[in-house]
Amino acid sequence: MKNRIIQGFIEETRLNGIKFTMDDLAKRLGISKRTLYENFSSKLEILETIIDMTFSGHEEEARLIREDKSLTLAEKIQQVILIIPKHNEFYDLRILEQLKRYYPEQWQRVDRELNRWEDLEDLLREGMEAGIVKEQNMDLLMKMILSAINITLDQKFFNDQTISMQEGVEAMSDVLLYGLIKEK
């Protein structure tokens, strides 16, 4: 039931933004408010559960990639970059703006998480030490990568294009890792 409520919360947010009531959510799910409150004490608890699930899931995926001995360091870097945008099921620019306005504490956490990826930074440092990543200012490099990847928060852009979000992320990852200029 909890997963169904979380999915209903995400759907309600997608359609109507984050400013809805528990009554609205109960109606969407076709359940009583009592059933809703038996599973979650508040709308805030559901929101915080989604935030927890999102970022703990990313951390687990990144850990598995880092520990995978069958992957080269370059493949690990690319795969970690590719997991970053998986937050897009719930988060987009509109939702982040509403979080900032109505749930500032939760927005600060999400903003902090979206702008720091220690696993990626560690892999890039390892790549620099191994000589497969050019020496760069790490703060600038991370800002560039995260800014590029956070383009996925602009759902409208991808809805208006002939490229899927996954294709876009893969193309961005390729450009970030291998550049724009073809080798001769």
SEDRENFI-738508 format. One record per residue (C-alpha): residue in three letters; x, y, z. Coordinates in steps of 0.02 Angstrom, whole numbers, plus 50000, padded with zeros to 5 digits. Layout:
SEDRENFI-738508
+------+-------+-------+-------+
: code :    xx :    yy :    zz :
+------+-------+-------+-------+
:  ala :     X :     Y :     Z :
...
+------+-------+-------+-------+
//
This chain:
SEDRENFI-738508
+------+-------+-------+-------+
: code :    xx :    yy :    zz :
+------+-------+-------+-------+
:  met : 50000 : 50000 : 50000 :
:  lys : 50143 : 50120 : 50041 :
:  asn : 50216 : 50103 : 49867 :
:  arg : 50045 : 50134 : 49791 :
:  ile : 50026 : 50292 : 49896 :
:  ile : 50200 : 50352 : 49846 :
:  gln : 50160 : 50322 : 49662 :
:  gly : 49994 : 50414 : 49682 :
:  phe : 50086 : 50559 : 49766 :
:  ile : 50207 : 50568 : 49618 :
:  glu : 50062 : 50563 : 49493 :
:  glu : 49965 : 50698 : 49588 :
:  thr : 50120 : 50806 : 49592 :
:  arg : 50152 : 50781 : 49406 :
:  leu : 49975 : 50836 : 49362 :
:  asn : 49938 : 50970 : 49492 :
:  gly : 50101 : 51021 : 49572 :
:  ile : 50149 : 50993 : 49752 :
:  lys : 50012 : 51098 : 49828 :
:  phe : 49874 : 50970 : 49849 :
:  thr : 49786 : 50897 : 50001 :
:  met : 49783 : 50725 : 50075 :
:  asp : 49598 : 50723 : 50023 :
:  asp : 49653 : 50747 : 49842 :
:  leu : 49777 : 50605 : 49859 :
:  ala : 49650 : 50488 : 49939 :
:  lys : 49527 : 50525 : 49798 :
:  arg : 49660 : 50492 : 49666 :
:  leu : 49698 : 50324 : 49747 :
:  gly : 49517 : 50279 : 49780 :
:  ile : 49552 : 50250 : 49964 :
:  ser : 49493 : 50330 : 50124 :
:  lys : 49593 : 50465 : 50212 :
:  arg : 49601 : 50346 : 50359 :
:  thr : 49693 : 50216 : 50253 :
:  leu : 49810 : 50353 : 50194 :
:  tyr : 49847 : 50408 : 50373 :
:  glu : 49872 : 50227 : 50429 :
:  asn : 50020 : 50220 : 50310 :
:  phe : 50089 : 50398 : 50321 :
:  ser : 50061 : 50526 : 50457 :
:  ser : 50068 : 50674 : 50337 :
:  lys : 50101 : 50735 : 50162 :
:  leu : 50273 : 50789 : 50224 :
:  glu : 50312 : 50611 : 50277 :
:  ile : 50271 : 50548 : 50102 :
:  leu : 50379 : 50683 : 50025 :
:  glu : 50525 : 50643 : 50139 :
:  thr : 50506 : 50458 : 50101 :
:  ile : 50518 : 50495 : 49914 :
:  ile : 50673 : 50601 : 49943 :
:  asp : 50753 : 50465 : 50051 :
:  met : 50713 : 50330 : 49923 :
:  thr : 50781 : 50431 : 49778 :
:  phe : 50949 : 50469 : 49851 :
:  ser : 50978 : 50307 : 49945 :
:  gly : 50941 : 50217 : 49781 :
:  his : 51071 : 50322 : 49690 :
:  glu : 51200 : 50290 : 49824 :
:  glu : 51171 : 50102 : 49815 :
:  glu : 51183 : 50100 : 49625 :
:  ala : 51343 : 50202 : 49630 :
:  arg : 51418 : 50086 : 49761 :
:  leu : 51379 : 49933 : 49654 :
:  ile : 51459 : 50014 : 49502 :
:  arg : 51615 : 50064 : 49599 :
:  glu : 51634 : 49886 : 49667 :
:  asp : 51607 : 49802 : 49497 :
:  lys : 51777 : 49728 : 49454 :
:  ser : 51722 : 49689 : 49275 :
:  leu : 51711 : 49875 : 49232 :
:  thr : 51856 : 49986 : 49183 :
:  leu : 51878 : 50150 : 49274 :
:  ala : 51813 : 50245 : 49121 :
:  glu : 51658 : 50132 : 49114 :
:  lys : 51628 : 50161 : 49300 :
:  ile : 51636 : 50350 : 49276 :
:  gln : 51514 : 50342 : 49131 :
:  gln : 51393 : 50227 : 49221 :
:  val : 51391 : 50337 : 49376 :
:  ile : 51354 : 50488 : 49266 :
:  leu : 51210 : 50391 : 49188 :
:  ile : 51126 : 50352 : 49356 :
:  ile : 51123 : 50533 : 49412 :
:  pro : 50968 : 50586 : 49313 :
:  lys : 50858 : 50443 : 49371 :
:  his : 50781 : 50565 : 49495 :
:  asn : 50674 : 50634 : 49354 :
:  glu : 50520 : 50530 : 49393 :
:  phe : 50478 : 50652 : 49532 :
:  tyr : 50593 : 50801 : 49516 :
:  asp : 50582 : 50931 : 49380 :
:  leu : 50606 : 51119 : 49376 :
:  arg : 50425 : 51155 : 49421 :
:  ile : 50425 : 51036 : 49570 :
:  leu : 50592 : 51103 : 49632 :
:  glu : 50524 : 51280 : 49626 :
:  gln : 50371 : 51227 : 49725 :
:  leu : 50479 : 51133 : 49850 :
:  lys : 50583 : 51289 : 49873 :
:  arg : 50427 : 51391 : 49907 :
:  tyr : 50322 : 51272 : 50014 :
:  tyr : 50449 : 51150 : 50086 :
:  pro : 50613 : 51248 : 50101 :
:  glu : 50698 : 51123 : 50216 :
:  gln : 50664 : 50978 : 50098 :
:  trp : 50713 : 51085 : 49948 :
:  gln : 50881 : 51124 : 50028 :
:  arg : 50914 : 50939 : 50050 :
:  val : 50864 : 50898 : 49871 :
:  asp : 50966 : 51044 : 49803 :
:  arg : 51118 : 50987 : 49903 :
:  glu : 51098 : 50808 : 49841 :
:  leu : 51076 : 50860 : 49660 :
:  asn : 51236 : 50963 : 49667 :
:  arg : 51355 : 50841 : 49749 :
:  trp : 51401 : 50667 : 49694 :
:  glu : 51547 : 50606 : 49797 :
:  asp : 51555 : 50439 : 49705 :
:  leu : 51579 : 50527 : 49539 :
:  glu : 51706 : 50648 : 49613 :
:  asp : 51804 : 50503 : 49689 :
:  leu : 51805 : 50410 : 49522 :
:  leu : 51863 : 50566 : 49430 :
:  arg : 52005 : 50592 : 49555 :
:  glu : 52052 : 50410 : 49534 :
:  gly : 52048 : 50436 : 49345 :
:  met : 52163 : 50588 : 49358 :
:  glu : 52285 : 50490 : 49466 :
:  ala : 52281 : 50346 : 49342 :
:  gly : 52310 : 50465 : 49196 :
:  ile : 52148 : 50427 : 49103 :
:  val : 52061 : 50590 : 49151 :
:  lys : 52146 : 50756 : 49112 :
:  glu : 52199 : 50855 : 49264 :
:  gln : 52062 : 50983 : 49295 :
:  asn : 52000 : 51093 : 49434 :
:  met : 51885 : 50969 : 49522 :
:  asp : 51758 : 51099 : 49580 :
:  leu : 51739 : 51167 : 49403 :
:  leu : 51733 : 50992 : 49327 :
:  met : 51598 : 50934 : 49448 :
:  lys : 51497 : 51094 : 49421 :
:  met : 51504 : 51070 : 49232 :
:  ile : 51453 : 50887 : 49240 :
:  leu : 51314 : 50913 : 49365 :
:  ser : 51249 : 51066 : 49273 :
:  ala : 51244 : 50968 : 49112 :
:  ile : 51160 : 50817 : 49191 :
:  asn : 51035 : 50925 : 49286 :
:  ile : 50968 : 50980 : 49117 :
:  thr : 50861 : 50824 : 49136 :
:  leu : 50759 : 50922 : 49264 :
:  asp : 50689 : 51021 : 49116 :
:  gln : 50554 : 50896 : 49071 :
:  lys : 50474 : 51018 : 48949 :
:  phe : 50632 : 51020 : 48843 :
:  phe : 50631 : 50831 : 48822 :
:  asn : 50443 : 50827 : 48792 :
:  asp : 50467 : 50953 : 48650 :
:  gln : 50613 : 50862 : 48568 :
:  thr : 50631 : 50709 : 48459 :
:  ile : 50757 : 50637 : 48581 :
:  ser : 50712 : 50538 : 48736 :
:  met : 50783 : 50588 : 48903 :
:  gln : 50886 : 50427 : 48908 :
:  glu : 50958 : 50464 : 48736 :
:  gly : 50996 : 50642 : 48791 :
:  val : 51085 : 50585 : 48948 :
:  glu : 51188 : 50459 : 48850 :
:  ala : 51236 : 50593 : 48723 :
:  met : 51283 : 50716 : 48861 :
:  ser : 51386 : 50581 : 48947 :
:  asp : 51476 : 50543 : 48785 :
:  val : 51516 : 50728 : 48754 :
:  leu : 51571 : 50754 : 48935 :
:  leu : 51688 : 50605 : 48929 :
:  tyr : 51752 : 50608 : 48751 :
:  gly : 51727 : 50787 : 48690 :
:  leu : 51652 : 50864 : 48536 :
:  ile : 51797 : 50847 : 48413 :
:  lys : 51816 : 50686 : 48314 :
:  glu : 51987 : 50606 : 48323 :
:  lys : 52078 : 50608 : 48158 :
+------+-------+-------+-------+
//
